[in-house]
């Protein structure tokens, strides 16, 4: 039937047909997009509102007294674990230090008092105050020199007054450990 029409009319008719076809396709796509948008709007709104409700409840929980106490407890717990690890891994016990002092002690030196303290502000150093009696000056000198040769001691101080007597010498000495002495 198109063959019976004049070419200009045929051309116009095809153009009109293409225009209507394009119009129907675009209308269909527009309606489809509108249906999808409407169907996604409701779930998005619900999710958005639930997110706001959850955030509000989370803020209430974070600001509660129980939450603050829990945070303080966790902080204290972490601090204690850190202190325990430092003490347990890098710090000799007073018993271990006392064993070193006894191992180097000559037979004629007796120890009457042993005082152990960590250095102020330093978790890896210790100070030992030692009191006792030596039968001879030479045994006290030998003991002091032996302790000075130990790698874990950085300082061994004995007052000069301890060396004034020849026999039955009461002495006191201050001994400091080196930093991180457990790893020596």
ChimeraX commands (.cxc) that place a marker at each C-alpha (Angstrom):
marker #1 position 0.00,0.00,0.00 radius 0.5
marker #1 position 2.90,2.33,0.59 radius 0.5
marker #1 position 3.92,1.87,-2.99 radius 0.5
marker #1 position 0.77,3.64,-4.13 radius 0.5
marker #1 position 1.62,6.80,-2.20 radius 0.5
marker #1 position 3.76,9.59,-3.45 radius 0.5
marker #1 position 7.33,9.47,-2.26 radius 0.5
marker #1 position 6.98,12.61,-0.09 radius 0.5
marker #1 position 3.88,11.23,1.58 radius 0.5
marker #1 position 5.59,7.88,1.99 radius 0.5
marker #1 position 8.55,9.58,3.58 radius 0.5
marker #1 position 6.28,11.55,5.91 radius 0.5
marker #1 position 4.34,8.45,6.86 radius 0.5
marker #1 position 7.56,6.56,7.73 radius 0.5
marker #1 position 8.77,9.50,9.77 radius 0.5
marker #1 position 5.45,9.64,11.65 radius 0.5
marker #1 position 5.61,5.88,12.23 radius 0.5
marker #1 position 9.17,6.11,13.60 radius 0.5
marker #1 position 8.18,9.07,15.80 radius 0.5
marker #1 position 5.21,7.19,17.28 radius 0.5
marker #1 position 7.31,4.05,17.78 radius 0.5
marker #1 position 10.02,6.06,19.55 radius 0.5
marker #1 position 7.34,7.82,21.62 radius 0.5
marker #1 position 5.86,4.46,22.74 radius 0.5
marker #1 position 9.31,3.05,23.62 radius 0.5
marker #1 position 10.31,6.17,25.60 radius 0.5
marker #1 position 6.95,6.22,27.40 radius 0.5
marker #1 position 7.39,2.56,28.31 radius 0.5
marker #1 position 10.93,3.22,29.61 radius 0.5
marker #1 position 9.74,6.25,31.58 radius 0.5
marker #1 position 6.93,4.27,33.19 radius 0.5
marker #1 position 9.35,1.42,33.95 radius 0.5
marker #1 position 11.84,3.83,35.58 radius 0.5
marker #1 position 9.02,5.41,37.61 radius 0.5
marker #1 position 7.84,1.98,38.83 radius 0.5
marker #1 position 11.40,1.01,39.81 radius 0.5
marker #1 position 11.96,4.31,41.61 radius 0.5
marker #1 position 8.71,4.02,43.55 radius 0.5
marker #1 position 9.41,0.39,44.46 radius 0.5
marker #1 position 12.94,1.28,45.70 radius 0.5
marker #1 position 11.90,4.42,47.58 radius 0.5
marker #1 position 9.97,2.58,50.29 radius 0.5
marker #1 position 12.82,0.17,51.27 radius 0.5
marker #1 position 15.35,3.01,51.12 radius 0.5
marker #1 position 13.20,5.10,53.45 radius 0.5
marker #1 position 12.83,2.20,55.88 radius 0.5
marker #1 position 16.58,1.50,55.86 radius 0.5
marker #1 position 17.40,5.18,56.32 radius 0.5
marker #1 position 15.00,5.52,59.27 radius 0.5
marker #1 position 16.28,2.30,60.89 radius 0.5
marker #1 position 19.85,3.53,60.50 radius 0.5
marker #1 position 18.98,6.76,62.31 radius 0.5
marker #1 position 17.21,4.84,65.08 radius 0.5
marker #1 position 20.21,2.51,65.48 radius 0.5
marker #1 position 22.65,5.45,65.58 radius 0.5
marker #1 position 20.53,7.14,68.25 radius 0.5
marker #1 position 20.41,3.97,70.34 radius 0.5
marker #1 position 24.14,3.49,69.89 radius 0.5
marker #1 position 24.83,6.99,71.19 radius 0.5
marker #1 position 22.61,6.29,74.21 radius 0.5
marker #1 position 24.53,3.07,74.88 radius 0.5
marker #1 position 27.91,4.78,74.46 radius 0.5
marker #1 position 26.97,7.55,76.85 radius 0.5
marker #1 position 25.55,5.18,79.48 radius 0.5
marker #1 position 27.28,4.66,82.81 radius 0.5
marker #1 position 27.78,0.95,82.14 radius 0.5
marker #1 position 29.57,1.71,78.90 radius 0.5
marker #1 position 31.85,4.22,80.62 radius 0.5
marker #1 position 32.65,1.75,83.38 radius 0.5
marker #1 position 33.34,-0.93,80.78 radius 0.5
marker #1 position 35.70,1.40,78.90 radius 0.5
marker #1 position 37.49,2.25,82.15 radius 0.5
marker #1 position 37.72,-1.44,83.02 radius 0.5
marker #1 position 39.13,-2.28,79.58 radius 0.5
marker #1 position 41.69,0.50,79.93 radius 0.5
marker #1 position 42.72,-0.73,83.37 radius 0.5
marker #1 position 42.85,-4.30,82.11 radius 0.5
marker #1 position 45.09,-3.37,79.18 radius 0.5
marker #1 position 47.36,-1.42,81.53 radius 0.5
marker #1 position 47.61,-4.38,83.92 radius 0.5
marker #1 position 48.35,-6.79,81.08 radius 0.5
marker #1 position 51.09,-4.46,79.83 radius 0.5
marker #1 position 52.56,-4.14,83.31 radius 0.5
marker #1 position 52.39,-7.89,83.81 radius 0.5
marker #1 position 54.14,-8.55,80.50 radius 0.5
marker #1 position 56.89,-6.06,81.30 radius 0.5
marker #1 position 57.34,-7.45,84.80 radius 0.5
marker #1 position 57.07,-11.05,83.72 radius 0.5
marker #1 position 59.26,-10.90,80.64 radius 0.5
marker #1 position 61.88,-8.27,81.30 radius 0.5
marker #1 position 62.31,-8.04,85.03 radius 0.5
marker #1 position 64.16,-10.50,87.23 radius 0.5
marker #1 position 62.43,-11.28,90.47 radius 0.5
marker #1 position 64.03,-10.36,93.79 radius 0.5
marker #1 position 64.60,-14.08,94.37 radius 0.5
marker #1 position 66.59,-14.40,91.14 radius 0.5
marker #1 position 68.72,-11.37,92.06 radius 0.5
marker #1 position 69.23,-12.73,95.59 radius 0.5
marker #1 position 70.40,-16.02,94.04 radius 0.5
marker #1 position 73.02,-14.10,92.02 radius 0.5
marker #1 position 74.19,-12.37,95.21 radius 0.5
marker #1 position 74.41,-15.67,97.08 radius 0.5
marker #1 position 76.16,-17.46,94.22 radius 0.5
marker #1 position 79.01,-14.91,94.33 radius 0.5
marker #1 position 79.22,-14.64,98.12 radius 0.5
marker #1 position 82.40,-15.97,99.76 radius 0.5
marker #1 position 81.98,-18.34,102.70 radius 0.5
marker #1 position 83.13,-15.81,105.31 radius 0.5
marker #1 position 80.63,-13.12,104.23 radius 0.5
marker #1 position 77.13,-13.25,105.71 radius 0.5
marker #1 position 74.12,-11.28,104.47 radius 0.5
marker #1 position 71.72,-10.05,107.11 radius 0.5
marker #1 position 69.42,-7.74,105.14 radius 0.5
marker #1 position 68.32,-7.62,101.50 radius 0.5
marker #1 position 66.11,-4.79,100.28 radius 0.5
marker #1 position 64.86,-4.78,96.67 radius 0.5
marker #1 position 63.16,-1.83,94.94 radius 0.5
marker #1 position 62.42,-0.82,91.38 radius 0.5
marker #1 position 64.03,2.42,90.31 radius 0.5
marker #1 position 61.64,5.39,90.28 radius 0.5
marker #1 position 59.97,5.73,86.90 radius 0.5
marker #1 position 61.97,2.87,85.42 radius 0.5
marker #1 position 60.41,-0.56,85.07 radius 0.5
marker #1 position 63.57,-2.23,83.85 radius 0.5
marker #1 position 66.04,-1.25,86.59 radius 0.5
marker #1 position 66.25,-2.24,90.22 radius 0.5
marker #1 position 68.11,-1.03,93.29 radius 0.5
marker #1 position 69.28,-3.42,95.98 radius 0.5
marker #1 position 70.37,-2.42,99.46 radius 0.5
marker #1 position 72.45,-5.17,101.03 radius 0.5
marker #1 position 73.70,-5.36,104.62 radius 0.5
marker #1 position 75.86,-7.97,106.23 radius 0.5
marker #1 position 79.11,-8.86,107.90 radius 0.5
marker #1 position 82.46,-9.95,106.46 radius 0.5
marker #1 position 85.03,-11.80,108.55 radius 0.5
marker #1 position 87.97,-10.13,106.76 radius 0.5
marker #1 position 88.54,-7.05,104.66 radius 0.5
marker #1 position 89.93,-9.15,101.80 radius 0.5
marker #1 position 86.77,-11.29,101.64 radius 0.5
marker #1 position 84.64,-8.11,101.43 radius 0.5
marker #1 position 86.88,-6.71,98.68 radius 0.5
marker #1 position 86.66,-10.00,96.78 radius 0.5
marker #1 position 82.86,-10.03,97.12 radius 0.5
marker #1 position 82.54,-6.44,95.87 radius 0.5
marker #1 position 84.87,-7.12,92.92 radius 0.5
marker #1 position 82.96,-10.30,92.01 radius 0.5
marker #1 position 79.66,-8.40,92.04 radius 0.5
marker #1 position 81.15,-5.64,89.88 radius 0.5
marker #1 position 82.07,-8.27,87.29 radius 0.5
marker #1 position 78.46,-9.52,87.06 radius 0.5
marker #1 position 76.84,-8.25,83.86 radius 0.5
marker #1 position 73.48,-7.53,85.45 radius 0.5
marker #1 position 74.88,-4.99,87.92 radius 0.5
marker #1 position 75.76,-1.53,86.68 radius 0.5
marker #1 position 76.85,-0.09,90.00 radius 0.5
marker #1 position 78.11,-1.60,93.25 radius 0.5
marker #1 position 78.76,1.02,95.95 radius 0.5
marker #1 position 80.29,0.28,99.33 radius 0.5
marker #1 position 81.12,3.14,101.71 radius 0.5
marker #1 position 84.83,3.56,102.45 radius 0.5
marker #1 position 84.06,3.29,106.16 radius 0.5
marker #1 position 83.37,-0.41,105.61 radius 0.5
marker #1 position 87.06,-0.95,104.84 radius 0.5
marker #1 position 88.46,0.70,107.99 radius 0.5
marker #1 position 88.37,-2.43,110.11 radius 0.5
marker #1 position 90.45,-5.54,109.51 radius 0.5
marker #1 position 88.08,-8.23,110.84 radius 0.5
marker #1 position 84.35,-8.63,111.58 radius 0.5
marker #1 position 83.40,-5.82,109.25 radius 0.5
marker #1 position 79.75,-4.74,109.13 radius 0.5
marker #1 position 78.99,-3.45,105.66 radius 0.5
marker #1 position 76.17,-2.01,103.63 radius 0.5
marker #1 position 76.23,-1.73,99.87 radius 0.5
marker #1 position 73.96,-0.31,97.21 radius 0.5
marker #1 position 73.69,-2.23,93.95 radius 0.5
marker #1 position 71.92,-1.10,90.79 radius 0.5
marker #1 position 71.01,-3.32,87.87 radius 0.5
marker #1 position 71.55,-2.46,84.22 radius 0.5
marker #1 position 68.61,-1.59,81.96 radius 0.5
marker #1 position 66.69,-4.58,80.66 radius 0.5
marker #1 position 68.88,-6.94,82.67 radius 0.5
marker #1 position 66.77,-10.05,82.15 radius 0.5
marker #1 position 67.88,-10.20,78.52 radius 0.5
marker #1 position 71.59,-10.36,79.40 radius 0.5
marker link #1:1,2 radius 0.2
marker link #1:2,3 radius 0.2
marker link #1:3,4 radius 0.2
marker link #1:4,5 radius 0.2
marker link #1:5,6 radius 0.2
marker link #1:6,7 radius 0.2
marker link #1:7,8 radius 0.2
marker link #1:8,9 radius 0.2
marker link #1:9,10 radius 0.2
marker link #1:10,11 radius 0.2
marker link #1:11,12 radius 0.2
marker link #1:12,13 radius 0.2
marker link #1:13,14 radius 0.2
marker link #1:14,15 radius 0.2
marker link #1:15,16 radius 0.2
marker link #1:16,17 radius 0.2
marker link #1:17,18 radius 0.2
marker link #1:18,19 radius 0.2
marker link #1:19,20 radius 0.2
marker link #1:20,21 radius 0.2
marker link #1:21,22 radius 0.2
marker link #1:22,23 radius 0.2
marker link #1:23,24 radius 0.2
marker link #1:24,25 radius 0.2
marker link #1:25,26 radius 0.2
marker link #1:26,27 radius 0.2
marker link #1:27,28 radius 0.2
marker link #1:28,29 radius 0.2
marker link #1:29,30 radius 0.2
marker link #1:30,31 radius 0.2
marker link #1:31,32 radius 0.2
marker link #1:32,33 radius 0.2
marker link #1:33,34 radius 0.2
marker link #1:34,35 radius 0.2
marker link #1:35,36 radius 0.2
marker link #1:36,37 radius 0.2
marker link #1:37,38 radius 0.2
marker link #1:38,39 radius 0.2
marker link #1:39,40 radius 0.2
marker link #1:40,41 radius 0.2
marker link #1:41,42 radius 0.2
marker link #1:42,43 radius 0.2
marker link #1:43,44 radius 0.2
marker link #1:44,45 radius 0.2
marker link #1:45,46 radius 0.2
marker link #1:46,47 radius 0.2
marker link #1:47,48 radius 0.2
marker link #1:48,49 radius 0.2
marker link #1:49,50 radius 0.2
marker link #1:50,51 radius 0.2
marker link #1:51,52 radius 0.2
marker link #1:52,53 radius 0.2
marker link #1:53,54 radius 0.2
marker link #1:54,55 radius 0.2
marker link #1:55,56 radius 0.2
marker link #1:56,57 radius 0.2
marker link #1:57,58 radius 0.2
marker link #1:58,59 radius 0.2
marker link #1:59,60 radius 0.2
marker link #1:60,61 radius 0.2
marker link #1:61,62 radius 0.2
marker link #1:62,63 radius 0.2
marker link #1:63,64 radius 0.2
marker link #1:64,65 radius 0.2
marker link #1:65,66 radius 0.2
marker link #1:66,67 radius 0.2
marker link #1:67,68 radius 0.2
marker link #1:68,69 radius 0.2
marker link #1:69,70 radius 0.2
marker link #1:70,71 radius 0.2
marker link #1:71,72 radius 0.2
marker link #1:72,73 radius 0.2
marker link #1:73,74 radius 0.2
marker link #1:74,75 radius 0.2
marker link #1:75,76 radius 0.2
marker link #1:76,77 radius 0.2
marker link #1:77,78 radius 0.2
marker link #1:78,79 radius 0.2
marker link #1:79,80 radius 0.2
marker link #1:80,81 radius 0.2
marker link #1:81,82 radius 0.2
marker link #1:82,83 radius 0.2
marker link #1:83,84 radius 0.2
marker link #1:84,85 radius 0.2
marker link #1:85,86 radius 0.2
marker link #1:86,87 radius 0.2
marker link #1:87,88 radius 0.2
marker link #1:88,89 radius 0.2
marker link #1:89,90 radius 0.2
marker link #1:90,91 radius 0.2
marker link #1:91,92 radius 0.2
marker link #1:92,93 radius 0.2
marker link #1:93,94 radius 0.2
marker link #1:94,95 radius 0.2
marker link #1:95,96 radius 0.2
marker link #1:96,97 radius 0.2
marker link #1:97,98 radius 0.2
marker link #1:98,99 radius 0.2
marker link #1:99,100 radius 0.2
marker link #1:100,101 radius 0.2
marker link #1:101,102 radius 0.2
marker link #1:102,103 radius 0.2
marker link #1:103,104 radius 0.2
marker link #1:104,105 radius 0.2
marker link #1:105,106 radius 0.2
marker link #1:106,107 radius 0.2
marker link #1:107,108 radius 0.2
marker link #1:108,109 radius 0.2
marker link #1:109,110 radius 0.2
marker link #1:110,111 radius 0.2
marker link #1:111,112 radius 0.2
marker link #1:112,113 radius 0.2
marker link #1:113,114 radius 0.2
marker link #1:114,115 radius 0.2
marker link #1:115,116 radius 0.2
marker link #1:116,117 radius 0.2
marker link #1:117,118 radius 0.2
marker link #1:118,119 radius 0.2
marker link #1:119,120 radius 0.2
marker link #1:120,121 radius 0.2
marker link #1:121,122 radius 0.2
marker link #1:122,123 radius 0.2
marker link #1:123,124 radius 0.2
marker link #1:124,125 radius 0.2
marker link #1:125,126 radius 0.2
marker link #1:126,127 radius 0.2
marker link #1:127,128 radius 0.2
marker link #1:128,129 radius 0.2
marker link #1:129,130 radius 0.2
marker link #1:130,131 radius 0.2
marker link #1:131,132 radius 0.2
marker link #1:132,133 radius 0.2
marker link #1:133,134 radius 0.2
marker link #1:134,135 radius 0.2
marker link #1:135,136 radius 0.2
marker link #1:136,137 radius 0.2
marker link #1:137,138 radius 0.2
marker link #1:138,139 radius 0.2
marker link #1:139,140 radius 0.2
marker link #1:140,141 radius 0.2
marker link #1:141,142 radius 0.2
marker link #1:142,143 radius 0.2
marker link #1:143,144 radius 0.2
marker link #1:144,145 radius 0.2
marker link #1:145,146 radius 0.2
marker link #1:146,147 radius 0.2
marker link #1:147,148 radius 0.2
marker link #1:148,149 radius 0.2
marker link #1:149,150 radius 0.2
marker link #1:150,151 radius 0.2
marker link #1:151,152 radius 0.2
marker link #1:152,153 radius 0.2
marker link #1:153,154 radius 0.2
marker link #1:154,155 radius 0.2
marker link #1:155,156 radius 0.2
marker link #1:156,157 radius 0.2
marker link #1:157,158 radius 0.2
marker link #1:158,159 radius 0.2
marker link #1:159,160 radius 0.2
marker link #1:160,161 radius 0.2
marker link #1:161,162 radius 0.2
marker link #1:162,163 radius 0.2
marker link #1:163,164 radius 0.2
marker link #1:164,165 radius 0.2
marker link #1:165,166 radius 0.2
marker link #1:166,167 radius 0.2
marker link #1:167,168 radius 0.2
marker link #1:168,169 radius 0.2
marker link #1:169,170 radius 0.2
marker link #1:170,171 radius 0.2
marker link #1:171,172 radius 0.2
marker link #1:172,173 radius 0.2
marker link #1:173,174 radius 0.2
marker link #1:174,175 radius 0.2
marker link #1:175,176 radius 0.2
marker link #1:176,177 radius 0.2
marker link #1:177,178 radius 0.2
marker link #1:178,179 radius 0.2
marker link #1:179,180 radius 0.2
marker link #1:180,181 radius 0.2
marker link #1:181,182 radius 0.2
marker link #1:182,183 radius 0.2
marker link #1:183,184 radius 0.2
view
